[in-house]
């Protein structure tokens, strides 16, 4: 399986886990996605969401801040970062 397919699958599993409120799995899949592409905006947002729900506020904040640095025009991470901080 190529890296692009692996990344897409990890992101899909992370999103599904968040929808099911399985935040440990979401965090694991988000981290797996970041191993493939350390600058993936969606993976960072998913890691932020999972960490936030697991009461890891500092880690969530770090993920959201990195996402906003990578794509400052995308409002999703900014909006959630304002809630977390």
HELIX and SHEET records of a PDB file:
HELIX    1   1 UNK A    3  UNK A   19  1                                  17    
HELIX    2   2 UNK A   23  UNK A   36  1                                  14    
HELIX    3   3 UNK A   41  UNK A   53  1                                  13    
HELIX    4   4 UNK A   57  UNK A   70  1                                  14    
HELIX    5   5 UNK A   75  UNK A   84  1                                  10    
END                                                                             
